[in-house]
Amino acid sequence: MLPIVELATVAVTALVPYLAAAGTEGAKKVGGAAGEKLASLFGKLKARLSPSGQEALSDLEKTPADPDTQATLRQQLKKQLGEDAELHAMLTALLEELRSAAPAVTQTSTIVGTDNSNVQISGSGNQVGGLGRKS
């Protein structure tokens, strides 16, 4: 199982674009199985969270791009995940299903010229460093 901090972070990160698109044409583009899994994640969290967690989720639903709102939900999730092993297992399983339902990523790049740098990353937890020329 994922550590609590990572699990809370991944859950909030997955919900933000889904909630940002909710009620718009963009919501229709959150397609297929991944969209269904995100809806399931949202619904199960809403039903399972404590009252303060539900309030944080409701606030995120209203302002998904707000970093403070995201942090509040992460904090509530971390607290509840530490006390509720069933929620931890359920959230881990839902996020694994979401990961497997997400579409594959294809990246292409065409670079012309000299002294160019290019980085393409897919996934999570990636770090890039040491790019560019040293004088």
C-alpha positions in Angstrom: 0.0 0.0 0.0 1.1 3.6 -0.6 2.3 5.7 2.3 -0.4 7.9 3.7 1.1 11.2 2.5 1.6 9.9 -1.0 -1.9 8.4 -1.1 -3.5 11.7 0.0 -1.5 13.7 -2.5 -2.3 11.4 -5.4 -6.0 11.4 -4.6 -6.2 15.2 -4.5 -4.1 15.5 -7.6 -6.4 13.1 -9.5 -9.5 15.0 -8.4 -8.4 18.5 -9.3 -8.7 18.3 -13.1 -11.9 16.2 -12.8 -13.5 18.8 -10.5 -12.2 21.7 -12.6 -13.9 20.2 -15.7 -17.2 19.3 -13.9 -20.2 20.9 -15.3 -18.5 22.1 -18.4 -17.9 20.7 -21.9 -14.5 19.6 -20.5 -16.2 17.1 -18.2 -17.3 15.2 -21.3 -13.6 15.0 -22.4 -12.6 13.3 -19.1 -13.3 10.2 -21.1 -14.3 6.6 -20.8 -13.1 4.4 -17.9 -10.9 7.0 -16.4 -13.7 9.5 -16.1 -15.9 6.8 -14.5 -13.2 6.0 -12.0 -12.7 9.7 -11.1 -16.5 10.0 -10.5 -16.3 6.8 -8.4 -13.4 8.2 -6.4 -15.2 11.5 -5.7 -18.4 9.7 -4.7 -16.8 7.2 -2.4 -14.7 9.9 -0.7 -17.7 12.1 -0.3 -19.6 9.2 1.4 -16.7 8.0 3.5 -15.0 11.2 4.8 -15.6 12.7 8.2 -17.6 15.9 8.4 -14.5 18.0 8.2 -13.2 16.0 5.3 -16.5 16.3 3.5 -16.3 20.1 4.0 -12.8 20.1 2.6 -14.0 18.0 -0.4 -16.9 20.4 -0.9 -14.6 23.4 -0.9 -12.3 21.7 -3.4 -15.4 21.0 -5.6 -16.1 24.8 -5.6 -12.5 26.0 -6.1 -10.4 23.1 -7.4 -7.5 25.3 -8.6 -7.0 26.8 -5.2 -3.8 25.4 -3.6 -5.0 26.2 -0.1 -8.2 24.2 -0.7 -6.1 21.3 -2.1 -3.8 21.4 1.0 -6.8 21.4 3.3 -8.3 18.2 1.7 -4.8 16.6 1.7 -4.5 17.3 5.4 -8.0 15.9 6.1 -7.2 12.8 4.1 -3.9 12.2 5.8 -5.6 12.5 9.2 -8.4 10.1 8.3 -6.2 7.6 6.4 -4.1 7.3 9.5 -7.1 6.3 11.6 -9.1 4.2 9.0 -7.4 1.2 7.5 -10.5 0.4 5.4 -10.4 3.8 3.8 -6.7 3.4 3.1 -7.3 0.1 1.3 -10.3 1.4 -0.6 -8.5 4.5 -1.8 -5.4 2.5 -2.8 -7.6 0.1 -4.8 -9.5 3.0 -6.5 -6.3 4.8 -7.5 -4.8 1.6 -8.9 -7.9 1.1 -11.0 -7.7 4.7 -12.1 -4.0 4.3 -13.1 -4.8 1.2 -15.1 -7.8 3.0 -16.8 -5.8 6.1 -17.8 -4.9 6.3 -21.5 -1.3 5.6 -22.6 0.8 8.6 -23.2 2.5 9.3 -26.5 5.1 12.0 -26.8 6.9 13.3 -29.8 9.4 16.0 -30.4 11.1 17.6 -33.4 14.1 19.8 -32.7 15.9 21.8 -35.3 19.0 23.9 -34.8 21.9 23.7 -32.3 22.3 24.0 -28.6 18.8 22.9 -27.9 17.5 21.1 -24.9 14.4 19.0 -24.6 12.8 17.1 -21.8 9.6 15.0 -22.0 8.3 13.3 -18.9 5.3 11.1 -18.2 4.3 9.7 -14.8 4.6 11.0 -11.3 7.4 11.7 -8.9 9.8 12.7 -11.7 12.6 15.2 -11.2 14.7 17.0 -13.8 17.9 18.7 -13.0 21.2 19.7 -14.6 19.7 21.0 -17.8 21.4 23.7 -19.8 25.0 24.7 -20.4 27.4 25.7 -17.7 29.5 28.7 -18.4 
